[in-house]
């Protein structure tokens, strides 16, 4: 038996990428059918629709396909304005429609043109990374979802999160940009740091695959320590110890032609680390402490 969301089962998904597909599969697992799937290309919409037995599908610029009372826009940020324009030009009645977009950095204010046409607007951003292949529908389970927008839209977002097994928190519109910056540091730049470790490991002639086995345990233990305590409490290493000599040796070694590209990130992260230690009031040489 089909279940219903928000009093009806008419859900339109716009976007057949990783996030949209994960939502679609999650709904399918819970027997909540999609009313229609819309994507940048009719082909991608068709592929996802056929896998989930959704009858209505089309490209963004096709206004003939029916649209549900709940629209979830799961497209990249640069495509969102095109989607909004297409919806405005569709001639549809949005007076009983809730529209959510999944952008991490953009607020519900992007959807104001549709609010003027009667829609209730909000944003629904899963704080998670998504696979491009082998999507199963459980990618959202236990992750946190940032909700923002009008109260009615937030309420719908909470219902969606409950269906897919996720947690939620609510953001102010003006805080979304800073939330997304934090997410970039938490995920993207963690990958960048791992890539730097990989590069150094290659230069010191560690076997190609063994660097993961060697360095992954300390990464995982650090994350567990942060989870159990706090970033400040989990901090170790030369800056935490006030070991000036070691820092000087690091910078001298990185100043060679082979590693000089790592001096700027090492220095910037060193300043940020010093600020953490300063807050802890550890033994930090005065000359290390940033003045601004």
C-alpha positions as CSV (number, residue, x, y, z in Angstrom):
1,X,0.0,0.0,0.0
2,X,1.3,3.4,-0.9
3,X,2.0,5.9,1.9
4,X,1.3,9.6,1.6
5,X,3.4,12.7,2.6
6,X,1.7,15.9,3.8
7,X,-1.8,14.6,3.0
8,X,-1.1,13.6,-0.6
9,X,1.3,11.6,-2.7
10,X,1.9,14.2,-5.4
11,X,5.6,14.9,-5.1
12,X,7.6,16.3,-8.0
13,X,11.4,15.9,-8.0
14,X,13.4,18.3,-10.1
15,X,17.0,16.9,-10.6
16,X,18.1,13.4,-11.3
17,X,21.6,13.7,-9.9
18,X,23.1,12.1,-6.8
19,X,21.0,14.0,-4.2
20,X,17.8,13.8,-6.2
21,X,18.3,10.1,-7.0
22,X,19.0,9.4,-3.3
23,X,15.8,11.1,-2.3
24,X,13.9,9.3,-5.0
25,X,15.2,5.9,-4.0
26,X,14.6,6.6,-0.3
27,X,10.9,7.5,-1.1
28,X,10.6,4.4,-3.1
29,X,11.8,2.2,-0.3
30,X,9.2,3.8,2.0
31,X,6.5,3.2,-0.7
32,X,6.0,6.9,-1.2
33,X,5.6,7.4,-5.0
34,X,6.9,10.3,-7.0
35,X,4.3,12.0,-9.1
36,X,6.8,13.3,-11.6
37,X,10.5,13.6,-12.3
38,X,12.0,16.6,-14.1
39,X,15.6,16.9,-15.0
40,X,17.9,19.1,-17.1
41,X,17.7,16.5,-19.9
42,X,14.7,14.3,-20.6
43,X,17.1,11.3,-20.9
44,X,18.3,11.5,-17.3
45,X,14.7,12.1,-16.1
46,X,13.6,9.1,-18.1
47,X,16.3,6.8,-16.7
48,X,15.4,7.5,-13.1
49,X,11.7,7.4,-13.8
50,X,11.9,4.0,-15.4
51,X,13.9,2.6,-12.5
52,X,11.3,3.7,-10.0
53,X,8.3,3.2,-12.2
54,X,7.3,6.9,-12.3
55,X,5.1,7.6,-15.2
56,X,5.5,11.3,-15.6
57,X,8.9,12.7,-16.6
58,X,10.3,15.5,-18.7
59,X,13.1,18.1,-19.2
60,X,13.1,21.4,-17.3
61,X,11.7,23.3,-20.3
62,X,8.7,21.0,-20.9
63,X,5.6,22.3,-19.2
64,X,3.3,19.5,-20.2
65,X,4.1,17.1,-17.4
66,X,2.0,17.4,-14.2
67,X,3.6,19.0,-11.1
68,X,2.7,17.9,-7.6
69,X,1.8,19.9,-4.5
70,X,5.3,19.3,-3.1
71,X,8.3,20.2,-5.4
72,X,11.8,19.3,-4.3
73,X,14.5,21.0,-6.5
74,X,17.7,19.0,-6.3
75,X,19.9,20.7,-8.8
76,X,23.3,22.5,-8.8
77,X,23.2,26.1,-7.7
78,X,24.0,27.5,-11.1
79,X,20.9,25.7,-12.6
80,X,18.5,26.8,-9.9
81,X,17.7,30.2,-11.6
82,X,16.8,28.3,-14.8
83,X,14.5,26.0,-12.9
84,X,12.8,28.9,-11.1
85,X,12.3,30.6,-14.5
86,X,10.9,27.4,-16.0
87,X,8.4,27.0,-13.2
88,X,7.3,30.6,-13.4
89,X,6.7,30.2,-17.1
90,X,4.9,26.9,-16.8
91,X,1.6,28.7,-15.9
92,X,1.0,26.3,-13.0
93,X,-1.0,27.4,-9.9
94,X,1.3,27.3,-6.9
95,X,-1.2,28.4,-4.3
96,X,-1.2,25.0,-2.6
97,X,2.4,24.1,-3.4
98,X,5.4,23.8,-1.1
99,X,8.8,24.2,-2.8
100,X,12.1,23.2,-1.3
101,X,15.5,23.4,-2.8
102,X,18.5,21.4,-1.6
103,X,21.3,24.0,-2.0
104,X,23.7,24.2,0.9
105,X,24.7,27.8,0.4
106,X,21.6,29.4,-1.0
107,X,18.6,30.3,1.2
108,X,14.9,30.1,0.5
109,X,15.1,33.7,-0.7
110,X,16.1,32.4,-4.1
111,X,12.5,31.1,-4.4
112,X,10.8,34.4,-3.6
113,X,9.5,34.8,-7.3
114,X,7.6,31.5,-6.7
115,X,6.4,32.7,-3.3
116,X,4.8,35.7,-5.1
117,X,2.9,33.1,-7.1
118,X,1.5,31.5,-3.9
119,X,4.1,28.9,-3.1
120,X,5.4,28.1,0.4
121,X,9.2,28.1,0.2
122,X,12.1,26.7,2.1
123,X,15.5,24.9,1.8
124,X,16.4,21.3,2.6
125,X,20.1,20.6,2.6
126,X,21.4,17.1,3.6
127,X,24.8,17.5,5.2
128,X,26.2,14.4,3.5
129,X,28.3,13.3,0.6
130,X,26.5,11.3,-2.1
131,X,27.8,8.5,-4.4
132,X,27.5,9.1,-8.1
133,X,26.9,5.4,-8.7
134,X,25.3,2.5,-6.8
135,X,22.7,4.7,-5.1
136,X,20.6,2.6,-2.8
137,X,18.3,5.1,-1.0
138,X,19.9,4.8,2.4
139,X,22.5,7.6,1.9
140,X,20.4,10.1,4.0
141,X,19.8,7.7,6.9
142,X,21.1,9.2,10.2
143,X,22.6,12.3,8.5
144,X,21.7,15.8,9.5
145,X,19.6,18.1,7.3
146,X,19.6,21.8,7.5
147,X,16.2,23.3,7.2
148,X,15.4,27.0,6.5
149,X,12.5,29.0,5.2
150,X,8.9,29.5,6.1
151,X,7.5,27.6,9.0
152,X,5.2,25.5,6.8
153,X,8.1,24.6,4.6
154,X,10.2,23.6,7.6
155,X,7.4,21.4,8.8
156,X,7.3,19.6,5.5
157,X,11.1,19.3,5.6
158,X,10.9,17.6,9.0
159,X,8.4,15.1,7.6
160,X,10.7,14.3,4.7
161,X,13.6,13.8,7.0
162,X,11.6,11.5,9.3
163,X,10.7,9.4,6.2
164,X,14.3,9.0,5.1
165,X,15.6,8.4,8.7
166,X,17.5,11.7,9.0
167,X,17.9,14.3,11.7
168,X,17.1,18.0,11.3
169,X,18.1,21.4,12.6
170,X,16.8,24.8,11.6
171,X,19.0,27.7,10.3
172,X,18.3,31.4,9.9
173,X,18.5,32.5,6.3
174,X,21.5,34.7,6.9
175,X,23.5,31.9,8.5
176,X,23.3,29.5,5.5
177,X,26.5,30.8,3.9
178,X,28.5,30.3,7.1
179,X,26.9,26.8,7.6
180,X,28.1,25.9,4.1
181,X,31.6,27.2,4.7
182,X,31.8,25.0,7.8
183,X,30.6,22.0,5.7
184,X,33.3,22.7,3.1
185,X,36.0,22.7,5.8
186,X,34.5,19.5,7.3
187,X,34.3,17.5,4.1
188,X,36.1,19.1,1.0
189,X,39.1,20.4,2.8
190,X,39.5,17.1,4.8
191,X,39.9,15.5,1.4
192,X,42.4,18.1,0.4
193,X,44.5,17.4,3.5
194,X,44.3,13.7,2.7
195,X,45.6,14.4,-0.8
196,X,48.5,16.4,0.7
197,X,49.4,13.4,2.9
198,X,49.2,11.2,-0.2
199,X,51.6,13.5,-2.1
200,X,54.1,13.6,0.7
201,X,53.9,9.8,1.1
202,X,54.7,9.4,-2.5
203,X,57.7,11.7,-2.3
204,X,59.2,9.7,0.6
205,X,58.7,6.5,-1.3
206,X,56.1,4.8,0.8
207,X,54.4,2.0,-1.2
208,X,51.6,3.6,-3.3
209,X,48.7,2.1,-1.3
210,X,50.2,1.7,2.1
211,X,50.0,5.4,3.0
212,X,46.2,4.8,3.6
213,X,46.9,2.0,6.1
214,X,49.6,4.0,7.8
215,X,47.8,7.4,8.2
216,X,44.1,6.4,8.3
217,X,44.2,5.2,12.0
218,X,45.4,8.5,13.3
219,X,42.8,10.3,11.2
220,X,40.0,8.1,12.6
221,X,41.3,8.4,16.2
222,X,41.5,12.2,15.9
223,X,37.9,12.3,14.7
224,X,36.8,10.0,17.6
225,X,38.6,12.2,20.1
226,X,36.9,15.3,18.6
227,X,33.5,13.5,18.9
228,X,34.2,12.5,22.5
229,X,35.6,15.9,23.6
230,X,36.1,18.9,21.5
231,X,38.5,20.1,18.7
232,X,40.6,22.0,21.3
233,X,40.8,19.0,23.7
234,X,41.7,16.7,20.8
235,X,44.6,18.8,19.6
236,X,48.1,17.4,19.8
237,X,51.4,18.0,18.0
238,X,54.2,20.6,18.1
239,X,52.0,23.7,18.2
240,X,50.0,22.3,21.1
241,X,53.3,21.6,22.9
242,X,54.9,24.9,22.1
243,X,57.7,23.2,20.2
244,X,59.2,26.1,18.2
245,X,62.2,24.1,17.0
246,X,60.1,21.4,15.3
247,X,58.0,24.0,13.6
248,X,61.1,25.8,12.3
249,X,62.4,22.4,11.0
250,X,59.1,21.7,9.2
251,X,59.1,25.1,7.5
252,X,62.8,24.7,6.5
253,X,62.1,21.3,5.0
254,X,59.0,22.5,3.1
255,X,61.0,25.4,1.7
256,X,62.8,23.1,-0.7
257,X,61.7,23.2,-4.4
258,X,59.9,19.9,-4.1
259,X,57.6,21.0,-1.3
260,X,57.4,24.8,-1.4
261,X,53.8,24.7,-2.6
262,X,52.9,23.3,0.8
263,X,54.4,26.3,2.8
264,X,51.3,28.5,2.4
265,X,48.7,25.9,3.6
266,X,51.1,24.8,6.4
267,X,51.4,28.4,7.6
268,X,47.7,29.2,7.3
269,X,46.7,26.1,9.2
270,X,49.5,26.8,11.7
271,X,48.0,30.2,12.5
272,X,44.6,28.7,12.9
273,X,46.0,26.0,15.2
274,X,47.8,28.6,17.2
275,X,44.4,30.4,17.8
276,X,43.0,27.1,19.2
277,X,46.0,26.8,21.5
278,X,45.7,30.4,22.5
279,X,42.1,29.8,23.6
280,X,43.2,26.9,25.7
281,X,45.9,29.2,27.2
282,X,48.6,26.7,26.6
283,X,52.3,27.4,26.3
284,X,52.4,29.5,23.1
285,X,55.4,31.7,22.4
286,X,54.2,35.3,22.1
287,X,55.7,35.7,18.7
288,X,53.4,32.9,17.4
289,X,50.2,34.6,18.6
290,X,48.4,36.4,15.7
291,X,47.7,40.1,16.4
292,X,44.7,40.0,14.2
